Amino acid sequence: MVKIQGGKMETLLLQRQRDNGKLLGDAYRLSRAKKAELLSRILEGDVREAATRWAPSVLTNNLLAELIKKSTGRGLPELYRFNPLIKRLLVKTLEEFSRQRKSFSPGMFVGEQGRLNCVILTRHVLEEKLGMTFAEVMQRASFRLLYAHHLRCAKVCFRHLADLIMACYPEKELKPYYFRNYRGMWLLGGKFNEELAGQALREFVDLLVWGDRKHKRKIGSMPQWLTFRMFQRRILPYDRSLSYLLNLRFKNSHIRAAMFAYPDMGFQPHYFKHVPRGYWKGPEGRKRAQVIVREFVQILSDPKGKYRFTRPEALNLLKFTTMQKPVLPYRKRLGGMLRVVYGNSAPRVREEMAESV
């Protein structure tokens, strides 16, 4: 082993630092066009010394955006994200920051490329540095945890932690409603995000139907089994429920939620096991009752239906016992309506229907 005296060792180290600094300085003095060209070569798999020597200069100022504009194909962000050289350079930069640097290079977290830089570093810290599984990431990850590992870029690049986690794990097909405390999740451009709400409700109902086969539920028979309390169940992935959505948009009405999520099913409030509170009260309740009685008579007198009575016969069947039978769709009875609106008086129903003919 050749021993080098302290003075010579210090001289060699200083010379190497000057050479590295000059190399890095020269790299950052490359024109933007040259840097973009170099980035393109790196993404194509060029690992020759000429490419790797100048590689640090391609990490900043959103050079990737220029390549995306010029590219006719797709997938450049994925190539960037999974490029081993890019990751190695970013991790090295983070390690230097942790030891001695006071700030990242200007432009490191700007634009789409900056977001990808943040994603690469976040996944490195969570998986390789902290050794967290994906399930642990979903439960424990936070901005505060990332700040502790010098990743304040997370808050700069992503409005919410959920946005960052979804960007880090696109293969998991995560949805915003899989996360807790996602503020503003149900808004899009200041308006209620109906598409996301419909998607969440349909996924939730699918889990109710297919996740518990012993009850033999069907989507088509939803009015017979769906209840408000079901929305409090944490059956969505990662132990989530839709109770907040039900309260925010549908005033805690599972009926409104079902009619919103399945507009083509033709659901009506009176088809459900329990109609909304106050549904039969007041002038509006009476109007609803009249419409439903007409539907009741129409079903009884439909010539192609199950019963095939004449219309006069159907009107005469508006009796207390008949209205307790499951004639309406989903085997719905009219006993509650008869009690609230007509005081259990079937003759009043017949009189009202005769006057409306």
URGI-V800025 format. One record per pair of residues at least 6 apart in sequence whose ideal C-beta (glycine too) atoms are under 8 Angstrom apart, sorted by the first residue. I is the first residue (numbers start at 1). J is the second residue. Records with the same first field share a line. If there is no record, write none. Layout:
I: J  J
This chain:
4: 12
23: 53
24: 56  57
27: 53  54  56  57
28: 57
30: 38  54  57
32: 61  63  66
35: 57  58  61  63
36: 58  63  66  67
38: 51  54  55  57  58
39: 58  63  64  67
40: 67
41: 51
42: 51  55  58  83  85  86
43: 67  76  79  80  83
47: 85
52: 85
55: 85  86  89
56: 89  93
59: 86  89  90  93  105  108  113  117
60: 105  106  107  108  110  113
61: 106  107  110  113
62: 107  110  111  112  113  114
63: 113
64: 76  77  80  111  112  113  116
65: 111  112  113
67: 76
68: 76  77  112
77: 112  116
80: 86  113  116
81: 116  119  120
86: 120
87: 120  124
90: 117  120  121  124
91: 121  124
93: 101  104  105  108
94: 121  124  125  150  151
97: 103  104  150
98: 149  150
104: 153
107: 114
108: 114  117  153
109: 115  117  118  153  156  157
114: 153  157
115: 157  158  167
117: 153
118: 151  153  154  156  157  158  164
119: 164  167  168
121: 151  153
122: 146  151  154  164  168
123: 168  169
125: 146  149  151
126: 132  137  141  168
129: 149
130: 145  149
132: 140  141
134: 169  172
135: 238
137: 165  169
138: 165  178  179  238
139: 238
141: 161  165
142: 161
143: 154  155  161
146: 152  154
147: 154  155
154: 161  164
157: 164
158: 164  167
160: 179  182  183  184
161: 179
162: 174  176  178  179  182  185
165: 174  179
166: 174  176
175: 196  199  200  203
176: 182  185  196
177: 185  196  200  236  240  242  245
178: 236  237  238  240
179: 185  238  240
180: 240
185: 193  196
186: 192  193  196  197  245  248  249
187: 193
188: 195  196
192: 249
194: 260
197: 245  249  260  261
198: 260  261
200: 236  242  245
201: 242  245  257  258  260  261
202: 261  262
203: 236
204: 231  235  236  242
205: 219  222  226  258  261
206: 219
207: 235  236
208: 217  226  230  235
209: 217  218  219
211: 235
215: 225
217: 225
219: 262  265
220: 265
221: 330
222: 258  262  265  267
223: 258  267  271  272  273  329  330  332
224: 273  330  331
225: 273
226: 254  258  272  273
227: 254  273  274
228: 246  252  253  254
230: 254
231: 241  242  243  245  246  254  257
232: 241  243
233: 241
234: 240  241
235: 241
236: 242
245: 257
246: 252  253  254  257
249: 257  260
250: 256  257  260
253: 276
254: 272
255: 267  269  272  275  276
256: 276
258: 267  272
259: 267  268  269
269: 275  276  279
270: 279  288  292  328  332  337
271: 328  329  330  332
272: 330  332
275: 336
278: 285
279: 285  288
280: 286  288  289  336  337  340  341
281: 340
285: 340  341
286: 341
289: 337  341  342
290: 352  353  356
292: 328  334  337
293: 318  334  349  352  353
294: 353  356
295: 328
296: 318  323  327  328  334
297: 311  314  315  318  353
299: 305  306  307  327  328
300: 307  309  313  314  317  327
301: 307  308  309  310  311  313  314
302: 308
307: 314  327
309: 317
315: 350  353  354
316: 350
318: 346  349  350  353
319: 346
320: 338  344  346
322: 346
323: 333  334  335  338  346  349
324: 333  334  335
325: 333
326: 332  333
327: 333  334
328: 334
338: 344  345  346  349
342: 348  349
